[in-house]
Amino acid sequence: MNQKLYMVSLGPGDVELLTLKALNVFKECDAICVPTKSQDNSFEKSISYNIVMSALDVLEVKKPIVSVYSPMHFKYEDWVNEAEVILETLGQYEKVCFVTLGDAAIYSSIYYLLDIIKDKNEMIYKNCEVIAGVTSFSAASAVAQKALCLGDEELIIKPINPRSAVKRTEVLMRPKIGMDTKSLGEGDFYTFENMYLKDAKITPSKIEKVKKYMTLFINFASRD
């Protein structure tokens, strides 16, 4: 069995803000794991479930839905239980989706789950694909018709009630072609050039000189 796991971002709540890639994955997958905060595994108050079912209606397909109890207590043992449900589902189906509200990159449990899945089954981890989505604040900006950042303004995303010392990931955009990147400092850098274009290139470090206009640097928070 060639097992494939998709971690699918659902966006901020409107089924029309699902990406085409997410819809294509729903069509391709054999089952969809949907988190719920209800201990009885019901979906009575689940926004995620409603989005998934609306998407399946749009696609005119039916898929098995697997309930994943996610109490949102920020406890490691809860993530372990969720990861085990996902892995058990992959024991029954070849291609499985797990869904998350918003975008997986922003305050989602996706990467906690993937760390656990990596320890339990590295083959499935390596054969996993994360599907990006629309963030709540991007959608809010569009509704308000106000830009989040213009010109040389900065955009700051921060937790209102942090549980511990706050670490920082920096997204560095709009470099000048030919610029030397020494001034960006050191860290866990990735460089993304011409993402999703024919000559796209991802470098797991900071390149020395900027060659392309569409170059993005991310200096990831140290989480060791």
Residue, then its C-alpha position, 0 to 999 in steps of 0.5 A: m500500500n502506497q500510503k499518502l497523508y495530506m494535511v489540508s488547510l481549510g481557510p477561515g471558514d468560507v468554503e469558497l476560500l478553499t484552494l483549488k489544491a485542497l479541493n483536488v485533494f478531497k477528490e483524490c483522497d479515500a478518507i478525511c480526518v476531521p477534528t472535533k472538540s466534542q468528547d462524543n466525537s460528534f460534529e454538532k459544533s464543528i466548523s471544520y466539518n461544515i466546511v468539509m461537507s460543503a466542499l464535498d457537496v460542491l465536488e458532488v462526491k462522498k468520502p468517509i469522515v473520521s472523527v479525531y477528538s481534539p480537546m484543544h488543551f495544548k497537551y502533548e498526550d492529546w496530540v499523540n492520541e490524534a496522531e494515532v487516529i490518523l495513523e490507524t486511518l492510514g491502516q484502512y485507507e491508502k490516501v488520507c486527509f487531516v484538516t485544519l482551520g485557517d492555514a497550517a503554518i499559523y498556530s496550527s497543531i499540524y506540525y506537532l502532529l507531524d513531529i509525532i508521526k515522524d517518530k512513529n512512522e517515518m515513511i508516512y511522514k516523508n510521504c506527507e504533503v501540507i496544503a497551504g490555505v487562506t489565513s484569517f487575517s488575510a481574509a479579514s484584511a480583504v473584508a475591511q478593504k485595508a492593507l496589512c502592510l504597504g511600502d516598507e511597513e512591517l506586519i507583526i503576528k503575535p499571541i495575545n496570551p503566550r504560555s511561555a517565552v515568545k520565540r520569533t520567526e521572521v519572514l523577510m520580503r522585498p529584497k533588492i536584486g544583487m543585494d548581499t544577505k549578510s545584513l539579514g543575520e544568522g539563524d535557521f534560514y530557508t530561501f524561496e525563489n520564484m515559488y510555484l514557477k517553472d524555475a522555482k528553487i528552495t534552498p535550506s539556508k540563506i543564499e549569499k546574493v539575491k538574483k530574483y525579484m520573487t525571493l523570500f527568506i524565512n528565518f524559522a524560530s529555534r524549537d530545539 
